[in-house]
Amino acid sequence: MSLPPFERVVTEHAGVVLRVCRALLPDHDAQDAAAETFLSALRAYPRLRPDSDVRAWLVTIAHRKALDVLRARARSVPVADVPERPGGHLPDGAAVRDDDLWDAVRALPDKQRLAVAYRYVADLAYADVAAAMGTSEAAARRNAADGVKALRRRYPAPDGATGTATTPEERV
């Protein structure tokens, strides 16, 4: 079994990589971290084992790139004037994402935020979430459940809604 062309990997996984980065970072930083993820992945791709889980591998790289951005921000000097945030619509015509929800995800405790991002944004199995977090599968499940519970307290389902998500994007 051989690895698919890297172009196909980017096409298949660009959305999940960006969603993981957005779960941890503001949009402008998330886009940069996602781009850095694919640059790093491109360099390492020829050495990847053919039986590797490419999605989990990319999510791990995206997580590390997002942490790099957070560390760099912690070392940066604050500025007096903050530029205005862009508004409007995304390039595909969709409305701008719900910044409040993503802010709430980013405000979760570290373990809950990572578990929610890996499980519900990246759509990884709990075994892969546990491996990425360096914890047990049971702990990964508990952290994800606690994170979702905290988000549901802050954002209850509208009247008549079941709260049941069918796609990874709808889960968070």
N, C-alpha and C positions, 0 to 999 in steps of 0.2 A: 504494500500500500504506500503510495507516495502522497506528499502534501499537494493541495490544490494550488494553482497560481495565486500569488499574493494579492493580485488585483481582485480576485474573487473573495478572498478573505476580508479585504477592506469593504467590499460591497455588502457582504453578508453581515458583518459585525460592526460597521461604523455606528449604527444607531445605538446599539447596546453600550459601546465604549463611551459615546457622548453622554448617554443617560447616566452611566456610572459617574462620570466626571461632574455632571450637573448635580448629582446627589450630594457631592462633596464640596463643590465650588460654585461661585456665581458664574453666570453664563459666559462672560468674556474670558474668564480664566479657564472655564470648562472646555471651551473650544480650543484654546491653546494646549491644554493638557491632553486632549484627545488627539490633536495633531502630533504632539510629542510622542504619544503612545504608539502611533503607527510608524513614526520614524524609527523609534527604538525597535519595534517589532520587525520592521523591514531588515534592519541590520542583523537581528538574531534569527530570523526565519529560516535561513539555510541550515542552521544547526538544530532546529526543532525536530524532535523524534516524530516519525510519521504517525504513530498511534496516539499522539498528544491531543488533549482536549483544547482546541484552538481558542474557543470562546473563554474558557476559564483562564488560559494563558494570557489572553488580551486583557481580561478584566483585572488580573493581577498587575499587569504593567500599568493599566489606567489608574488603578488605585495608588500605585507608587508614584506615578507622575503627579497625581492630585496632591499627594502628601508633600512632594517636592515644592509645589506651588504654595501650599499652606506654610511650609517652613520658610520659604523665601519671603512670604508676606509678613511673617512674624519678625523677620530681621529688617524689614523695610522701614523707612522713615515716613511718618504721617505727613500729609500735605494740608495746607490751609483750605484750598478750594477743591472740592470734589466735582468732577465733571458730571453733567446730567446723564441720566440713564437713557439709552435709546428706547423708543417706544414703537408702537405700530404692530406690524405683522412679520412673521418669519418668511423667508424666501418662497416657501411653497404655498403661501397664502393663508396658512393657519394662524390663528390668533396667538399672541405672545403667551408663553406658558405661564402657569400660575406660580408667580414668584413667591407668594406667601407659603404655599405648600412646600416648595423646594427649600425655603428658608427654615421651615419647621423640620424637614428631614435633616438638614445640616445642623440644626440645634439639638438633635437627639444625642444622648451619650454615645461616645465613640463606638462601643461594641454594638449597640442597637443600630446606629447609623450604617455601619459597615454591613451588618447582617441584612438590614432592609435593602440596602443598595445591591448587594450581591444576589439576594434571593428574588426580590421583586422588581428591581430595575434591570439587572443583568440576567435574570431568569436562570440562575444556577441552581443545581440540586443542592440539598442541604449538605451532602457529603463534600461537595466542592466548596460550599460556603465555609464549612468547618476547616477544610484544608487551607483555604485562603486566609482565614483568621487565626489559624494555629490553635484551634480549640476542638472540642468534641462535637459530634453531630447534634447531640442533645442540647448543648450550650448554644450552638448556632440557631437551633429551632427556638429556644427560649428567648434569645436576644431579638430575633426577628419578630416573634409574637409580641414581646414587650414594646418594641418600636412601633409596630402597627397599632397596638392598643393605645399608645400615647398619641399617635397621629389621629386615630379615630375619636379620641376625647376632644382633640382640638378641632377636628373637621368631621362632625357627625354626618351620616348619610342623610340626604334630603328626604322629606316625607314621601313615603311610597317607594323609595329606592331600596333595593335589597342590599347594596353595598358589596355585591359579589362582582369581582373583576374577572374578565376573561382573557385579557392580554397583559403582558408585563407592564406596559405603559399605563394601563388602567389600575394596576394593583397599588400604585403609590400615588 
